[in-house]
Amino acid sequence: MYSKANELFERLKSINPNPETELKYLNPYTLLIAVVLSAQATDKGVNKATEPLFKVVDTPEKMIELGEENLKDYIKTIGLYKTKAKNIINLSKKLVSEFKGVIPADRELLETLPGVGRKTANVVLNVVFGMNTIAVDTHIFRVSNRTGLASGKTPLDVEKELERVVPTEYRFYAHHWLILHGRYICTARAPKCEMCPISDLCDYYESLIG
């Protein structure tokens, strides 16, 4: 499996050496908010909503001042916006009261914030703090299982398996490569196998061609 993972990530690296999140953000706090909003939503949709929002709010203190009802107006085009608005105000209050407005560089502490789960925490740790965390979203879950790179019945199962099989030198960018591959090539419906750079390494494609 090591050799397959090594070859797979080497090819994805050759196409996009330094992949980045497609969420737009200004600082660690706005990234956290963008990732919270991205649950069951597209990055494109989140960016459309946060562009005007982040022009007036870029700190937890400003978010608290904006208030839940006004926040809803900015994010009402995003799924589950009422719940997300409530969580964002509450996590902002907790950041101010318990962390002096600073995003903690610790997964367990991040997960104590309302609306922040393991995936969100992993994205923040990777993008903001440069940690080799792997945030398993629906794209990574699908690509990992479909290719046979890392099989698992839950996102946590897949995350643990990826931590085991992804070579250290590819760990930092791993979840970015897999997300982008799942978003644009290995799509949920009608995956573009004919243009996939790793199709010969994929269990799903092998089953198609017999």
Phi, psi and omega in degrees: 000326180301316183294323178295314180297319181299313180293318182300310183286331177295321178290317179295324177295320182296332179278321184215087187298324185229071182292150179229160174298145178271358175284136178273136180205163183251329185200178181305320181295313181292331174295315179304315180296317180298320181290320176300318180291335186283350178299125182054035177213163179271152177300322180299316180294321178295314181300323180296323181281323185278342180304308176287327180299312184287352174284338180245342182227119176221013176218159178297327179297317179292327179293318178298319179294323178299315177088159186296315183294318178293323178299320179304322180297326180284328190246014186293347177276355182261139179303144179060032188296330180293314178295318180295321178298316179298315180296319183295319177295316181293321179291327178295318177298320181290322177300318181289314186283327186250338185235014179056031177080005183258135178290123181287141180267053185210128185297314182298321178291320177299321182287352174279348180282135179305132178082001181253115177255188184299318181298312179300315180299318180295322177298313181297316180298323180285307187286318184274316189254002175068026179273155182276046179276155179237113182268112184269107174258191183296325180294311181294320179301315180293310182297318182296316179287318184295317181283336186089006179297315180208107182269145178184152181272344179228160176304322180294321177301314181293319179300313181296322180290320177297319177300330181281322189260338183284121178302145185308320185292347179251358190297319185297318183264358189307310185289332175293314179300316183290321178298310181296322178296318179289329183285324189244337182243299184271061184289159183300315178251138178050062178301144185274066184299329184292340179244013182279129182283353182235020185300326181287352178255004189258127179297321181296313181295321179299323179291331180289319185270354178077000000 
